[in-house]
Amino acid sequence: MTETVQITIDEDGIATLAIDVPGQSMNVINQAFQQEFADFIAQVAGDDAIKGAIITSAKPTFMAGADLRMLGQLTAGDGPSDAAAVFEACFSLNKVFREMETCGKPFVAAINGLAMGGGFEMMLACHHRIVADDPKIKLGLPEVMVGLLPGAGGTQRLPRLAGVQVALQYASTGKTMSPQEAMGMNIVQEVVPGDKLLEAAKAWLMDKPTAVQPWDKKGFKFPGGGGAMHPGAVMVFMGASAMAQDKTKHNYPAVEAILSCVYEGSILPMDKAIRVESKYFAKLIMGDVAPNMIRTLFVNKTAAEKGAKRPAGPAPHEVKKLGMLGAGMMGAGIAYVSARAGMEVVLLDRDTESAEKGKAYAEALVEKGVKRRKISKEKGEALLDRIHPTSDFADLEGCDLVIEAVFEDREIKAETTKKTEAVIPADTVFASNTSTLPITGLAEAFSRPEDFIGIHFFSPVDRMPLVEIIMGEKTGDKALAHALDYVRQIRKTPIVVNDSRGFYTSRCFGTYVMEGVTMLAEGINPALIENAGKICGMPVGPLAVGDEVSIELSYKVMMATKKDMGDKYPAGPGDDVVIKFVEELGRLGKKSGKGFYEYPEKGKKFLWPGLAEHYPLADDQPTLDEVKTRFLYRQAIEAARCFEEGVLNDPESGDIGAIFGWGFAPYTGGPLSMIDTIGAEAFVREADRLAQAYGERFAVPQSLRDMASGGGTFYGGAEKKAAE
């Protein structure tokens, strides 16, 4: 009796293994599957009546790859105790695939759906590969996206099939390929209609199939050249190394390991090459980057998307008619993603012309999607038909969720809220997309504060994956459940935080921008500021992103905060820079064509030369490492403050929100993972140095100091809390 596979043997001696891992929407390689797959290989090899075998899937997808939770256990407390044992565990799947391709019986992969990671590697280890002719099928090696390398022969078989250059391109970026692209690169041998897949696989097995891989034949040579001395291969490795480091800034050891695996493997026989690959894989899994990335980017992200923070009481809620208040950039984007998910959307603005302009944003996205063949013309038209622009509040009648995204002014929002409540059903949840104004205060304009919640999107809405859900002081479980159900409908990743000024993401993101602005005021070279920001792992430099979000917006938020907080406002050294740029220089950011950068009509943006006039360069410039440290620590300290103040309930939300919300360095796993990795004691010691050198903004919260003295961690505390 098998648990993860279905095995049949027909009268012609053809064995078929259909993968069907229980409890999974897509097949994954777990311990049970690996053992049963190994048993199947032994059965085929040892039974003279079996001529060959077909490997396919009983699910719509072929194989999504290894279960990352299983990989995480390799270095957990109950995992192998030393490096040698970790290596053997990592090598086990490589060993099984090698046994399959050398057992003397032919294996053919009949790929009926997505084949990624270990599934793709399984396919490569078969002697013949046939894929269904379906444009939705994607093939590839995404391991690098979670800090790993293909650990089951992918760095060895792919270059032997398609050449070193192709292998490096796909393995080091996680890029996927279509069935036709794979066939063009000699990765698969046939692309056939889906209903002919098994027929074609059996036909190959019945027609004198080979049971020996090309690389196991005498005289094999890499397509395009390989090894340490081939001129073509040398040029590829030189170029790939430079390009990889330009993209990764030396922050992602997996990319370097992939380059090493392909290079070293190209001068070794296969049996030694796969051991080299497993050696590098074990080193990555025992490091800091891969475990942190796996935990945040896969395990915790997946849990959040499946509703880990959803209260159990309220019944599931599906939004059928959404009221979208405000048709500006954010409102238009929310309307688009909601209509894309199948909802009717009432897009309301102050006048019909403004509302129509908001719909035009969706029209442009649909037009682009049709041109790129990502959506059919018919589906695009149906999507647009679901967006109804209006200026009449009466049209909101019947909406089962309302989201407000009007101008960031408390009085305007209050007026809009009251007009909306007068026409919507008495049980409809009302949400605000505000990025800074406290939800508890905004809820005062709504008679049912328990049904008022924050749903904070990021721009551009159609591309940014995160949604920050903010609980006001009186927000109830129904509102939270409805908000999480809605985010799941539009297929985005939610985090749940508690109310405060700036919430979590806006508050912490602002520290990155303002630290860069502060450095500018200190006379630090703007080019050093920007490059250090990117080198430490942020998507763009702080001055560039300050321009993107608008210096004027930073100014308005600052003024509103000063007005609300009065004498309690914590003035920062960068405030005067923002005030000068808006009030004196009129440089408002990218939208005005000038900010910290110049934006010529033709050509690339460049740092404004006038910066040196207003902020002359200091004689003593800091090191690159010092600037990087300031950026990362400033953001991490603010995240720790949010945790202490109860804005964050758990470290998982903090790390997910940081990476997917404002682009905090993914290789760290997030700011709280970064503190755990450094160690609270060492982190506090360095933060104290920074506070003494640069000011109180680097002062750590008392809870972090207590954690340091007690040897605690954020995730250790979370695990202890969960156990209780």
ABEGO torsion letter per residue (X at the ends): XBAABBBBBBAAGBBBBBBBBBGBABBBBBAAAAAAAAAAAAAAAABAABABBBBBBABABABAEBBAAAAAAAABAABBABAAAAAAAAAAAAAAAAAAAAAGBBBBBBBABBBBEAAAAAAAABABBBBBBBAABBBEBAAAAAGBBBAAGAAAAAAAAAEAAAAAAAAAAGBBBBAAAAAAAGABABBBBAAAAAAAAAAAAABGBBABBAAABBGBBBBGEBEAABAAAAAAAAAAAAAAAAAAGGABAAAAAAAAAAAAAAABBAAAAAAAAAAAAAAAAABAAAAAAAAAAAAAAAAAAAGAABBAABBBBBBABBBBBEABAAAAAAAAAAAAAGBBBBBBBABAAAAAAAAAAAAAAAAAAAAAGABBAAAAAAAAAABBBBABAAAABGBABBBBABBBBAAAAAAAAAAAAAABBAABBBBBABAABBAAAAAAABABAAABBBBBBBOBAAABABBBBBBBAABBAAAAAAAAAAAAAAGBBBBBBBBBBGEAAAAAAAAAAAAAAAAAAAGBBAAAAAAAAAAAGBABBAAAAAAAAEAAAAAAAAAAAAAAAEAABBBBAAAAAAAAAAAAAGBAEAAAGBBABBBBABEBBBBBAAAAAABBBBABBBBAAAAAAAAAAAAAAAAAAAAAAGABABAAAAAAAAAAAAGBBAAAGEAAAAAAAAEAAAAAAAAAAAAAAAEAAABBBAAAAAAAAAGBBAAAAAAAAAAX
